[in-house]
Amino acid sequence: MAITISRDAPAWAQRFADDVSRELRTSGRGFPVAMASFPKADLPDAARWASCWIWVPDATGGAVPAYSDGTDWLRPNSTVID
């Protein structure tokens, strides 16, 4: 994926577009991605973060990744984080 901008754009904008394009090309190629960590008491609004992943360090049963289905934060096995 590449970001394209007008050839008339300032040099800083060209460099920015090149940097973003480079990051997009390398993301998802086997590099680890750090998930934001939120304790259960401070989980962000699941409706605002649909399709996003977080880390819940104090989930019942131990630390787990969780994803938002647009309503709740769910464990990978689709049970709600309690």
C-alpha positions as CSV (number, residue, x, y, z in Angstrom):
1,M,0.0,0.0,0.0
2,A,1.3,3.5,-0.8
3,I,0.1,6.9,0.1
4,T,0.1,9.2,-2.9
5,I,0.0,13.0,-2.7
6,S,0.2,15.8,-5.2
7,R,3.6,16.4,-6.8
8,D,3.1,20.0,-5.8
9,A,3.0,19.1,-2.1
10,P,5.8,20.5,0.1
11,A,8.9,18.3,0.6
12,W,8.0,17.6,4.2
13,A,4.6,16.2,3.1
14,Q,6.3,14.0,0.5
15,R,8.7,12.6,3.1
16,F,5.8,12.1,5.5
17,A,3.8,10.2,2.8
18,D,6.9,8.1,2.0
19,D,7.4,7.3,5.7
20,V,3.8,6.2,6.2
21,S,3.9,4.1,3.0
22,R,7.1,2.4,4.3
23,E,5.4,1.6,7.7
24,L,2.3,0.3,6.0
25,R,4.4,-2.0,3.8
26,T,6.3,-3.5,6.7
27,S,3.5,-3.8,9.2
28,G,1.9,-7.2,9.3
29,R,4.9,-9.0,8.0
30,G,5.6,-11.1,11.0
31,F,6.7,-8.2,13.3
32,P,5.4,-8.3,16.9
33,V,2.7,-5.7,17.7
34,A,2.4,-4.4,21.2
35,M,-1.2,-4.2,22.4
36,A,-2.3,-1.5,24.7
37,S,-2.9,-2.8,28.2
38,F,-6.0,-2.0,30.2
39,P,-7.0,-3.4,33.6
40,K,-10.6,-4.6,33.8
41,A,-11.7,-1.5,35.8
42,D,-10.4,0.8,33.0
43,L,-11.5,-1.0,29.8
44,P,-12.1,1.5,27.0
45,D,-15.6,1.9,25.5
46,A,-15.9,-1.2,23.2
47,A,-18.3,0.7,20.9
48,R,-15.6,3.2,20.1
49,W,-13.0,0.5,19.4
50,A,-14.8,-2.1,17.3
51,S,-12.5,-4.6,15.7
52,C,-9.5,-3.6,17.9
53,W,-7.4,-5.7,20.2
54,I,-6.2,-4.9,23.7
55,W,-4.4,-6.7,26.6
56,V,-6.2,-7.3,29.8
57,P,-3.6,-8.1,32.5
58,D,-6.0,-8.8,35.3
59,A,-8.8,-10.8,33.6
60,T,-10.3,-13.7,35.5
61,G,-8.1,-16.7,35.0
62,G,-5.1,-14.6,34.0
63,A,-3.9,-12.0,31.5
64,V,-5.5,-12.3,28.0
65,P,-5.8,-10.5,24.7
66,A,-9.3,-9.2,24.1
67,Y,-11.1,-7.8,21.0
68,S,-14.1,-5.5,20.7
69,D,-17.1,-6.7,18.8
70,G,-18.6,-3.2,19.0
71,T,-20.5,-4.0,22.1
72,D,-18.2,-5.9,24.5
73,W,-14.5,-6.8,25.0
74,L,-14.2,-10.5,24.3
75,R,-11.6,-13.1,24.9
76,P,-10.4,-15.0,21.8
77,N,-12.9,-17.7,22.6
78,S,-15.7,-15.1,22.4
79,T,-16.6,-15.0,26.1
80,V,-17.0,-11.5,27.6
81,I,-14.2,-10.2,29.8
82,D,-15.6,-10.1,33.3
